[in-house]
Amino acid sequence: FFLSPADVRNTAYMNFDWDDASREDDSWLYLPALQKVKRVAAGDKSGSFMGSDFTYSDINGIEIENWNYTFAKENGVYDGHEVWIIQGLPKPEAKAKVQEETGYLKSLMWIRKDNFMLVKGKYWVKEGRKIKYFKAEDIKKVDNIWTAHKLTMVTTANGKVDHSSVLKFSNVVYNGPVADDAFTTRRMERGL
């Protein structure tokens, strides 16, 4: 559920990430202005998440078995922390699927060595020859789990900032009590 800004208040997003790899994940978006729950088609994963610079695949995650990863640099430093810099390329046999699902041709990721978190990313976008830059900030432990409370994605075209989006998280709770009916489209319509 989104609380702010005002133009997206009470918008809700829900994703079922199935363990069975042969089953497509299910996603729904509730738009309060239309008072309607919309099912997000599997083919829309590379599309913009709620008009932001993040894609649905950025939010839901990717199928890592479809990528080849290599060290671009084994010993780097980012924001005062030791990092690995890892390049991701779609596996040749999965290239078309990866590009359809993510919209990305390749990626470069900065992973902190102390907590294994992705703190910086660079993504080459298939459409429009754009490059996107990701940054995770305000990282702290919540219930002993490292958590980023601010995520930024900046889209550039021809080396200039086109636009950017920031997602901020507050009141993060892990393993708290949640009723089964919280994960229904009816609950999305009722709001918080």
C-alpha positions as CSV (number, residue, x, y, z in Angstrom):
1,F,0.0,0.0,0.0
2,F,1.3,3.4,-1.0
3,L,0.8,6.2,1.5
4,S,2.3,9.1,-0.4
5,P,2.6,11.2,-2.5
6,A,-1.0,12.2,-2.6
7,D,-1.5,11.3,-6.2
8,V,-0.8,7.6,-5.5
9,R,-2.2,7.4,-2.0
10,N,-4.1,4.1,-1.4
11,T,-2.6,2.5,-4.5
12,A,-1.8,-1.2,-3.7
13,Y,0.5,-3.7,-5.3
14,M,0.6,-7.4,-4.7
15,N,2.8,-10.1,-6.2
16,F,2.8,-13.9,-5.8
17,D,6.3,-15.3,-6.5
18,W,5.7,-19.0,-7.1
19,D,8.3,-21.6,-6.2
20,D,7.5,-23.6,-9.3
21,A,9.7,-22.0,-12.0
22,S,7.3,-23.2,-14.8
23,R,4.5,-21.1,-13.3
24,E,4.4,-17.4,-14.1
25,D,4.4,-15.0,-11.1
26,D,1.0,-13.3,-10.5
27,S,0.8,-9.5,-9.9
28,W,-2.0,-7.1,-9.3
29,L,-2.3,-3.3,-9.0
30,Y,-5.1,-1.5,-7.4
31,L,-5.8,2.0,-8.7
32,P,-8.0,4.0,-6.3
33,A,-8.9,6.6,-8.9
34,L,-10.5,3.9,-11.1
35,Q,-11.6,1.8,-8.1
36,K,-10.3,-1.2,-9.9
37,V,-7.8,-4.0,-9.4
38,K,-5.8,-4.6,-12.6
39,R,-3.9,-7.9,-13.2
40,V,-0.4,-7.2,-14.4
41,A,0.3,-9.3,-17.5
42,A,3.4,-11.5,-17.4
43,G,4.6,-9.6,-20.5
44,D,4.5,-6.3,-18.7
45,K,7.4,-7.1,-16.3
46,S,9.8,-4.8,-18.1
47,G,7.2,-2.0,-18.1
48,S,7.3,1.0,-15.7
49,F,6.1,0.3,-12.2
50,M,3.4,2.9,-11.5
51,G,5.0,5.3,-13.9
52,S,8.3,5.3,-12.1
53,D,11.9,4.5,-13.3
54,F,11.6,1.1,-11.6
55,T,10.2,-1.8,-13.7
56,Y,8.1,-4.6,-12.3
57,S,11.1,-6.9,-12.6
58,D,13.1,-4.4,-10.5
59,I,10.4,-4.7,-7.8
60,N,9.7,-8.4,-8.0
61,G,13.2,-9.6,-8.8
62,I,14.7,-11.6,-11.6
63,E,15.3,-15.3,-12.4
64,I,19.0,-15.4,-11.7
65,E,19.4,-18.8,-13.4
66,N,18.9,-16.9,-16.7
67,W,22.0,-14.8,-16.2
68,N,25.8,-15.3,-16.3
69,Y,27.7,-13.5,-13.6
70,T,31.4,-12.6,-13.6
71,F,33.6,-10.4,-11.5
72,A,34.3,-7.1,-13.1
73,K,36.3,-6.2,-10.0
74,E,36.8,-8.4,-7.0
75,N,38.0,-5.7,-4.6
76,G,36.3,-2.3,-4.8
77,V,35.1,0.3,-2.4
78,Y,31.7,2.1,-2.5
79,D,30.5,4.5,0.1
80,G,33.2,3.4,2.5
81,H,32.4,-0.3,2.2
82,E,34.3,-3.1,0.4
83,V,32.3,-4.4,-2.6
84,W,32.4,-6.8,-5.4
85,I,31.6,-5.4,-8.8
86,I,29.7,-8.0,-10.8
87,Q,28.7,-8.0,-14.4
88,G,25.5,-9.7,-15.4
89,L,24.8,-10.9,-19.0
90,P,21.8,-12.9,-20.1
91,K,22.6,-16.5,-20.9
92,P,22.6,-16.9,-24.7
93,E,19.7,-19.4,-24.6
94,A,17.6,-17.0,-22.3
95,K,18.6,-13.7,-23.9
96,A,15.2,-13.0,-25.5
97,K,13.3,-14.0,-22.4
98,V,15.5,-11.9,-20.1
99,Q,15.2,-8.8,-22.4
100,E,11.4,-9.2,-22.5
101,E,11.1,-9.6,-18.8
102,T,13.6,-7.0,-17.6
103,G,14.1,-4.7,-20.6
104,Y,17.9,-4.9,-19.8
105,L,20.8,-5.9,-22.1
106,K,23.3,-6.2,-19.3
107,S,24.0,-5.0,-15.8
108,L,26.8,-4.0,-13.4
109,M,26.2,-4.4,-9.7
110,W,28.1,-3.3,-6.6
111,I,27.5,-5.8,-3.8
112,R,28.7,-5.1,-0.3
113,K,30.9,-7.8,1.1
114,D,29.8,-7.4,4.7
115,N,26.1,-7.9,4.2
116,F,25.8,-9.1,0.5
117,M,23.4,-6.2,-0.4
118,L,23.1,-4.6,-3.8
119,V,24.0,-1.0,-3.1
120,K,24.6,0.4,-6.6
121,G,23.7,-0.8,-10.1
122,K,24.0,0.2,-13.7
123,Y,21.6,-1.2,-16.2
124,W,21.7,-1.0,-20.0
125,V,18.2,-0.6,-21.3
126,K,17.2,-2.3,-24.6
127,E,14.7,0.3,-25.7
128,G,15.9,3.8,-26.4
129,R,19.6,3.2,-25.7
130,K,19.2,4.4,-22.1
131,I,21.2,3.6,-19.0
132,K,19.7,3.4,-15.6
133,Y,21.5,3.9,-12.3
134,F,20.3,2.3,-9.0
135,K,21.3,3.2,-5.5
136,A,20.3,1.7,-2.1
137,E,20.6,4.0,0.9
138,D,19.7,4.3,4.6
139,I,20.7,0.7,5.1
140,K,20.3,-0.7,8.6
141,K,19.3,-3.9,10.3
142,V,15.6,-4.5,11.0
143,D,14.9,-7.6,13.0
144,N,18.5,-8.6,12.3
145,I,17.9,-8.3,8.5
146,W,19.8,-5.7,6.5
147,T,17.3,-3.4,4.9
148,A,17.5,-0.5,2.5
149,H,15.0,2.2,3.4
150,K,15.6,4.3,0.4
151,L,15.9,3.1,-3.2
152,T,16.7,5.5,-6.1
153,M,16.6,4.7,-9.9
154,V,17.8,7.4,-12.3
155,T,17.2,7.0,-16.1
156,T,19.7,8.7,-18.4
157,A,19.6,9.3,-22.2
158,N,22.7,10.4,-24.1
159,G,24.5,10.9,-20.8
160,K,22.0,13.3,-19.3
161,V,19.4,12.6,-16.6
162,D,16.0,12.0,-18.2
163,H,14.1,11.5,-14.9
164,S,14.4,9.6,-11.6
165,S,12.3,7.9,-8.9
166,V,12.8,7.4,-5.2
167,L,11.0,4.7,-3.1
168,K,11.2,5.3,0.7
169,F,10.2,2.6,3.2
170,S,9.2,3.2,6.8
171,N,7.9,1.0,9.6
172,V,9.4,-2.1,8.1
173,V,8.4,-5.3,9.9
174,Y,9.6,-8.8,9.2
175,N,7.7,-12.0,10.3
176,G,4.9,-10.1,11.9
177,P,1.4,-11.5,12.3
178,V,-0.5,-11.2,9.0
179,A,-4.0,-12.5,8.4
180,D,-4.4,-14.7,5.3
181,D,-7.1,-12.3,3.9
182,A,-4.4,-9.6,3.6
183,F,-3.2,-11.3,0.4
184,T,-6.4,-10.9,-1.6
185,T,-7.6,-8.4,-4.3
186,R,-10.6,-7.6,-2.1
187,R,-8.2,-6.4,0.7
188,M,-6.4,-4.2,-1.9
189,E,-9.8,-2.5,-2.7
190,R,-10.5,-1.9,1.0
191,G,-7.1,-0.3,1.6
192,L,-5.3,0.1,4.9
